[in-house]
Amino acid sequence: MEEINNIEVVPCTESDYLKPFRVHYSQNGTKKSWDFMRTHDSVSVLIFNTTSHCFVLVKQFRPAVYMCEWERKKQPPQSAEKGEEAPCEAASEPPEAQAPPESQVAPEGDGSSPWPPASAGVTYELCAGLVDKPDLSLEEIARQEVLEECGYDVPASKLKRITSYRSGVGVTGSKQTMFYAEVSDDNCVGAGGGEPREGELIEVVKIPLHEAMTFAYDERVPKTMGVIFSFIWFHNNMSPKYKISTNV
């Protein structure tokens, strides 16, 4: 998973997932404009294995996270004296113009590569997927994602809806609906790992219940807000049922 090479950043002129727009409007008499992306809504699932008392998460490489880390790495350090951020490089300079030709990119690990290690783009997340099948309910989409990504076969009727929320109010405005699923080892029918035909490369990760809150608040472990929120939800709503400390 963590071997990334032949990196090339190019303009995105067409996409099945993102559609860029600019909206012009007036607010309280002031003319404004805002750039946004139209994209699919999504579902996510907090999976708890009642056999081993652990949460089942997924771990995968996210190019957007990786590129953000690359942008951060190439910025000058903050001023130690004034505590002010140094001037940024020209925002108009496209990433592809800043990256050296492939022949000049040094291998990772020798200290001279302009790219951060691939691990900089790996995050821990809830099992999740896009709502892009109009003939299926949210529960059925979530069920399919649990099967494909984590290998558990759970009836859609067993999924408990936690809540829905706007997952990207500044850029996309898309909505994510979060579910909770209890599974056991008996429900495991495969290794998971995602759908190879769709280019998915996912590692299934188990977090013991008693380590959950320590994991959630450990800033050294890159994770989504969905992981943190869902662990807190479990602690407040489900922990008493299992009489096991979530280590708050």
C-alpha positions, 0 to 999 in steps of 0.5 A: 500500500505504501509504495507510491511512485511515478507521481504526476499532477495534471489539470482535472478537465473531466470527472465522474465524481467532481463537478466544479461550479461558481455561484454568484449571489447577493447577501444582505445587499452585498454581491458575492461569489463562491466556488464549490464542487458538486459531488455524491453524498456518502454513507459510513459505517461504524463496525463493532465486532462483538466476538473480539470487542474491537472496532473494524476500520479501514486504512488506505492511501488518500491522494488528496491527503498526500498532496496536502502534505506535499504542499505543507512540506515545501512551505518555508518554516514559520518564523521562530522569532515572531511566530508568524508564517513565512510568505507562501509560494505563488498560488498561481504556480501549478503543482506540475510546474513545481515538481521535477521531471520523473527522471529527477525524482530521487527515491524515497528515503534518501533525504533528497526527494521532493515528495514525502513518504507514501505513509503521509497519505495513509489515513484510518477511516470508517468503512464508507462509500458513495451514494451513486446507485439510485436504485438502492437504499442507503442501508443497502449501499452501506451493507455492500460497502461493509461486505466489499471493504471489510468482508462482513455480510450483515443484513441491511435491516441490522444497520442502525442509523446514527445520524446524517450531517454535511461533510464538506460545507465549504467546498462540496456541501455533500451529506454523509449518513452514518450507520452502526453495525454489530458483527461477529466472527460468524459474519466474516465471509471474506478478507475485504480490501475493497473492489480491485476492479475499481482500483481500491486497495484497502487494509482492514484494521481492528481497534480494541474497544479499551483503546478506542478513545486513546486512538481517537484523540491521538493526533499522531494517527491520521484519521477522519472526523467520522472515526472520532465522532463515532467512537464518542457516540459509541462511548456515550450510547453503547459502552454501558451495554458491554461494561468495558471501559473505552479508556476516556 
